[in-house]
Amino acid sequence: MAARKFFVGVRSRQSERYFRRHYENGAHYDPPGTGDQFIQIPFALLDNPEFRNGLMTKARFRTYLLLRRYVVRAQNANDPCFIFERYWSHGELATSIKLERLAEKLKLPKSTVSDHIRQLEKDGVLEVDTIEPSEAMDNVQHLVFVLGTCFNGQERWFIDEVFSGEKDKNPRPRRKNE
């Protein structure tokens, strides 16, 4: 019984610290687990020396992680490319973000970000589609970055496939030109 009181006291103090830290700074309260997103990287991938000492050490890995952060999994009324309908609904993990915005967030020149994307595509960890102005709501050309697939709730990332050698287990996305 004493142990239970101890743990309840610890949890209570943790909650108090959390609320104090957030409310005293005027921040909005997000319950744990709702606003805290994360990018899973499987241990098998982290244990792979080719990945850990290769791609993970390259500057383009930052670009990859930022693209992955913006993968679309829900409808967005302000999405001029209809990523949810065109990609997610067809089992693809995709995002569309302007190169200027990526460059701004990464604090890199646009040409460097463009080089990173070309190299990531060459590495096989993403595929790039183009949405023509006539197909977009805002009549502007957009790049769409496809980073993996999702079937029956199972997300499979191309990066895992590249470094595990299990290409047959991961169905590739449908392409318009295939």
N, C-alpha and C positions, 0 to 999 in steps of 0.2 A: 504494500500500500504506500509506503514511504517513497518507493521508486516512482510510482505513478504520479504522486504529488510533485516530485522533483521534475519529471518530464513535462507535466502540465505547466509548471512554473517557467521552465525553459522556453516552451512554446509561447507562453504569454509574453515573456520579455522580448522574444524575437519579433512577435507581432507589434509590440509597442515600439521597438526600434525602427521597424519598417515604416509604420505609420508616421512616426516622428520625423524620420528622414525625408519622407515624401511630402507630407503635408506642411511641414515647416518651410520647405523650399517652394511651396505653392504648386507642386506638381500634381498632375491628375493621378488618381490611384487606379492601377491596373492589377487585378488579382493575379497572383502567381499562376503562370501557365497560360494566361490569355494574351498578354502582350509580349511575353518572352518567347521569341522564336529562335530557332537554332537550325544549323545545317548539319545533318548527320553525315559523318564520314566513317564508313565501316572500318573496323579494326583490321580486317584483311587488307584493305587498301593502305592504311597507315603502316602496316607491317611490311608492305611490299617495298623493298629498297629502291626499286626502279622509280616508283612514285615518290617516295619520301626524299630521295636524293636527286630526283629528276625534276618532274613538273612542280612539285611542291616548293622547290627552291627558286623557281622562276617568277619574274614579276608578273607574267601573264596569269599566274594562278590567282592573284588578287582580282584580276578582271573576271576570271571564271567565277569566283565566289560571289562577286557583286551581281553578275548575271543570274546566278542561281538564286540569289536572295529575292529577285523580282519575278520568279516563275509564277505564272498565272494559274490559279486553281479555282477561281470563282468569277462570276460575271461582274463586269465593271461598266457602268453606264457611260463612262468617259473614255472608253477604249476605242480608238478610231479604227483599229485593225481587226476587231472581233476575235481576239486571241482565244477566248474561252470557247467560242463556237467552232472556230476553224482548227484549233489544235487540241485543247484539253478534251473536248468532246470526242475526239478521234484518238485518244490515248497518247497524246504527246505532252511532254513537259516543256513549255516554251515561254518566252518573254519577248517583248519588244520595247526597247529603250533607245533613245537617240544617242548617237556616239558622243555628242557634245555633253549630254548629261552624265554619261559614264566617265568621260574625261574630267569633268568638273568634280564628280564625287571621288575619283581616284587621284585627283590633283596631278594629272598627266596630260601631255599634249594629245589632241585628237588623233594625230598620225600614229602615235605610240599605241593608243587603244586599238586603232584599226589594225596595226601590225599584230597586236596580241590576239585579236579575233581571228585573223588569217591563220596564225600559227596554231591556235586552239582548234580551228577547223581542220588544219593539216594533221594535228595530233589525233583527230577523231573523237574529241570530247564534246564537240557541238557541231551542229549543221546550221547553215544560214539560209533562210528563205527571204525573198523580197516580195513585199506586197506593193503592187503598182498603185499609183495615185487613183486610178479609176476604180479600184477595189476597196479603197479606204474612205472612211466617213469624212475625213478632212482634206481629201484630194492631195495628199502628200505621200511620197514614197516612204515606206518603212522597212527596216530590217527586222526579221524575226529570228531569234536564236532558239533552236531546239536542242535541249540538253539531255533528253531521255524519253522514256515511255512510262505510261501508267495504265496497267490493265488489272481489273478486279482489285483495285486498291493497292496493288504492288507497284511502287515506284522503282524504276530501274534507270540508272544514270549511265550515259555513254562512258563516262570516265571510269566507272567500275568495270565495265566491259573491256575497255582498252587495257587496263592494268591487270585484269584477272585472266584474260584470254578466253572468256566464256561467251564468245560472240553468238553462238547458236541458241543460247538460252534466253537472250534478250531480243524480242521482236523489234525490228527497226520500224521507225515511223513510216506512214504512207507518204509518198512524195507525189506531187501533182504530175511530174513528168515521167512517172514509172508506169 
